[in-house]
Each structure stands twice: as C-alpha cells, then as structure tokens.
Amino acid sequence: MKAINKKLSVKSISVLGVVLLGVFFSCNNGNEVFNSVDTQNINSINVSSAFYAEGSELALNLIKGLSTAQYAGSRTTDVISGPEKYDVRLTGATVTVTRTGTISAPAGMIIMAYDSLNKSTTGDGIIRKGKILIDYSGKKWDAGFVVNLQFQNFYWNYTHLEGSVTDSIILATDTTRLQFASRLENGKVTFGDGKFILHNHSLTRIWYRSLLSENNEWHITGSASGNNKKGNEYQLSTQTDLVYRVFCVGSKSYIPVKGTAVINIISGEKKMYQLNYGDGTCDNLISVKADGNEKLINATTDGN
C-alpha cells in the first residue's frame, strides 16, 4: 500500500505541475494583447501627433506676442529678442521676422532657429535642433489668416521631424476662442533607433485663450493616418476632444491629458486600440483597451 500511495503522490504532483504550467502560460498569452509591438504602436503614433501639435503651438504663440510693427510693419527683417517670454519652448532659439506684405495685407516669414551651435536645451528640458520656417499671411486672427510650417533638419531630442503643417482660421467669433483647420502633409518622424513612421492629419484645432498663457488649452478633433514602424497602415480618430494644456508643459507632459480616441491598424497585424487620456491631470498616461483587455501605458518620446 505504501508503494501504491507513493506512486499516486508522485502522479498527483506531476498532474498539479502540468495544471500550474497551463495556468502560467494561459496568463502570459492573455497579456500578449499588450506586447512590445502594441506599446510601440501606441507610443509612436501618439508622440508623433504631439510633435506636430507643438510646432503649431510655437508658431501661434510667437505670432500672438508680436507687436503690430513686428507682424505687419515695413518690409524689413527684425530679430525678436527674448522669444521665450512667448513660449518657454523657444528658450535659446533665434527668431527672425521678414515682412513681405503691407499693413492691410500682412505677410512674411518667421524663422525659428535653435541656435548657432545647432542645438538648444529649452525651458522644458528638451534638446531641439534645426529650424522651423513659418510662412504667414492675413491679419492676426481674422478669417483668411494662414500659417504654414516647414521643418528644416529639425530634431526633438534624437527624433527627426519632416513635413508641412498648414493652420488656417475657420472661425473667430472673438479672440479668446479661435478655431483652425489643420492639415499635415508628408509627415515623417524618424526616431533615435532609425525606425520611422509616416503621419498625416486633418484636424480641427480650437485655441481657448486666457490672459494667463499657462491657462490656455487646445481642443483637437479629427483624424490622422499613416504607416507604423513595421510599415502597416493605421488610422487614428478622435472620439471626444483631445485636450492639450499649456500648464502641463512644465510637467513634461507631451500628449493630450484628456479625451478619447481610437487607433486602428488596418493592414498587416490588424488591431484596434481604444485610448483614454484621463481627466486633465498633467501626465503621459494613456488607458488602453484592446481585445477585452485594458492596460495603463506611460507614453515615451522614443516611440517604443
């Protein structure tokens, strides 16, 4: 009997081991819904959107700060002193305005050059290099006001940005709430690992302006599309307003802090992600749902 009991005990232990292994691998397989490819998709698409949003914000914050003479004066070139007073992210940049229009029909080019050493650590701790060229036309904040941004050998830390962003006023009932149509074409974001994504957008951007610039907010709706790091096509669609808070720049919060969106990978490894950016707290956290699972992801600027 002892021999039989011993055999049964060994058998029971073996069965238990198999069951435990099965549970272990089952749990791991369930977590595969958020593998490294998923995290890479979410990070790279979100931070790419944020990079181009920042470019628009820099251009418009600077234009807001320009005097009438600097914006629409005689056809000469001015160097703008202390541009960081208009946006901390312009710390260290050399900004010039070359006017080509008239007082009644302003136009010109603004160059934001991140200094003669080809790099500048700005007030938010990010190293920016290269230039942003901004063509502008129209009276400030009137219907017909348009800015076009071109990125010239521009880097955000180790990430290289390319493309053309056009922002045009479509509604300006007053100067505290300005609505823009924003179009990004030929967007390409190459990350420090050498991999890139293609990114274009068609958005409505509403600028809620305050006397205190830190209280300004941007509310974004619309869609973006392109190819992820693996070359697969994706589409991003907002579900509710995505909110960027200027106050959060100092907290190194780069992505929206409120709102919901959906990312669909529509070729290759197909998948849908539902994104929730939170309640307005300054962070880089995104709650992501996919295939019935949910995970909190801390978005990183390296796109991985």
N, C-alpha and C positions, 0 to 999 in steps of 0.2 A: 504493500500500500504506500509506503514512503516513496518508493521509486516512482509509482504512478503519480503521486501528488507532486513530486519534484518535476516530472515531465510536464504536468499540467501547469505548474507555476511558470516554468520557462516559456511554455507556449503562450500563456496569458500575457507575460511580459512582452513577448515578441509581437503579439497582436496589438497590445497597447502602444508599443513603439510605432507600429505602422499607422495606427489611428492618429497619433500625435504628429507624425510627419505629414500625414494628409492634411491635418488642420493647419500646420505651419505653411505648407505650400499653397493651400487654398487661400489663406490670408494674404500671402505675398502676391498671388495672382490677382486678388481683388485690388491691391494697391497699385498694380501696373497701370491702372487707368491714369495715374499721375506719374508717369515715368519721366526720364530726363528730356525726351522729345516734347512731351506736353508742356513741361515747365519752360523749355526753350521757346516754344511757340508763343506762350502767354507773355513771357518777358520781352522777347524781341519785338513783337508787334506793338505792345503797349509802350515801350520806351521809344520806339521809332515815332509813334504818334506824338509823344511828349516832346521829342527833339524839335519837330517842326512847329508844334504849338509854341514852344519857347521862342523860335525865330520870329513868328508873328508878333508875339508879345513885346519882344525887344524893339522891333521896328515901330510899333504903335505907341509904346510908352515913350520912346525918344521923340517921335513927332508931336505927341501931346505936350512935351516940355519945351519945344522950340518956340521962340518968340515969332511974332508976325514977320519981323525983318529977316530972321534966320530962315523961315519957311518960304516966304513969298516976296522977299526984297529984291534988290538989284541982282543982275546976272553975274555974280561973283562967287567965290568959294570961301566958306568960313570953316574954321576949326572950332568944334564945340568943346568948351572947357568943362571938366568935371561931369562927364555924361553919367557917372554912377549915381548922381543925385536923382536921375530919372528912373534908373533901374540898377539895383546893386550888381546885376549880372553884366553890366557894362564897365565894371571896375577894370582899369588897365587898358581899356580899348581907346584907340584914337578914332575920333568920329569927325568926318568932314561932310559938309553940305554944299553941293554945287547946284545953284539955281539956274534953270533954263526957261522958266515961264515968266509970267507977269503977276502983278498984284491981283488982277481979276481972274487970271487963269494960272494958278501956281503949278509949277512942275520942277522936277530936278532929280538929282541922285544923291543918296546918302551912302557913305562907305563906313562900315564898322570894321576897323582893322585891329585885331588883337595883337598888339604892339610890335615894335621893330625887332624884338627878339623871337618873334613868331609864336609866342605863347603868353598867356596871362592867367594867373590864378585869380579868379574873380571872388567877389564877396561871399559867394556861396560855396567856395572850396573847389569848384570845378575848373580844370585847365581847359581853356578854349584857345584854339589856334586858327589862323587864317582870316578870311574876310566874309562879310555878308554885304552884298550890293543891293541897294534898295532904290528902285525907281518909283517916284510918286507923282501923282497928278490930281488936280482938283482941290477945291477949298476944303480945309480941315472939316471932317465930319459931315460934309454936305453930301447929298445924293450925287453920285459920279466920282466921289473920292476913291482912288485906287492906289494900292501899293503892290509892287512885285519884288519878291526876294529871290536872289540867286546866291547859292553857296559856293564860294571860291576857295578850294583847297582848305575847307573848314573842318576842324576836328573838335569834338566834345569829349575830353579826356582822350581815349585811344580810338574813338569811333569817328569815322569819316562820313560826312553828310553830302549828298548831291541832290539836285532837283530845283524846281521853280515853284514858289508859292505865290499865288495871287489872292489878295484880300480886297474886296470891294464893298463899299457901303450899300446896303439894300433897304435899310430903314433907319431913320434918325429922327424920331419924334422929339427927342431932346438930347442934350449932350451927356446925360447920365446913363443912357441905355442905347447903345449903338449895336446895330445888327449887321453882320458881314456875311457875304458869301465867300467861302474859302476853297480854293482849288489847288491841289498839289499834283504836279506832273513830273514824270521821270524821276520820282523819288527813289533813292538808293542809299541804304545805310549799311556800311561795311564796319563790322565790329573788330575788336582787337585781335580775335582769333583768325581773322582773314575771311570769315564767312559773312555773307551779306543777305539782306532781304530787299525786295522791291516793294515800294509802298507808295500808293497814290490815295488821294482823298477828295471827297466832295462834301463839304460841311457847311452848316450854319453856325456861326460863332457870335454869341451875344456878350458884349462887354458891359458889365454892370460896374459903373464908375462911382467912386466915392471921393470926397475931399481928401481923405487919407488914402494914399495909394495902396497901403497894406490891406485895406478893406476891399479892394477891387476883386471881382470874380469874373471868370469866363465860363459861360454855359455852352456846351457843344452838343449838337445833334448832327446826324448824317451817317455816312458810311466811308469805309476805306477798303482797299483791296490790294493784292499783290501776290508775291511768292515768298514763302518762308525760307529758312536756311537750307532746307532739304530740296528746295525748288518746287514745292507743292503750292497750289493756289489757295489763297484764303480770302475771306470776306469778313469784315467787322461791321456790325450795325449797332447803333445806339438804340436802347430801349427806353431809357429816360435820360434827361440832361446829364452829361458828364461835366462835373464842376471842378475847375482849377481855381484854387485860392492863392492870391499873391502872398498872403500872410504865411503860407506854408513853404515858400522858397527858402526862408531862413532855417527851416527844419529839414532841408534837403529832401523835400517831398516833390517828386518829379511828375508823378502820374495824377490823374483825377482823384479827388478824395471823396467823391460822392457820385452816385449814378449807377446805371446798369447797362450792360452791352452783351452782345453775343458774337463769338468768333466761330466761323465755320471753316474747317479745312475741307475744300471741295474737290481735291484731286490727291492721288497717292494715298497716304494713310488718313482717310477721312475721319473727322471727328467734330463734334460741336461742344463748345465751352460756353457756359453761362457765367458772366462776370458781375460781381457786385463790389463796388469800390468803397463802400462804407457809409458813414453818417456825417462826414465832413472833418473828421479828425485828421491832422497832418501826419500822414504816414505813407508807406508804399505797399500797403497790404491789399490784396485782392482775394475775395472769397470766390472760389471757382467750383462749379458743378459740372460734372460730365458723367454720363452713363450711370446716373443714380448715386454717384459718389460726390463728396464735397471735400475741398481742401483749402486752407488759407495759405496763399503764396506771397512771399515778400519779394516784390519785383526788384530786379537788379539791373543796373545800366549796362552790364556786359552782354546782355542779350542771351544769357544761358539759364 
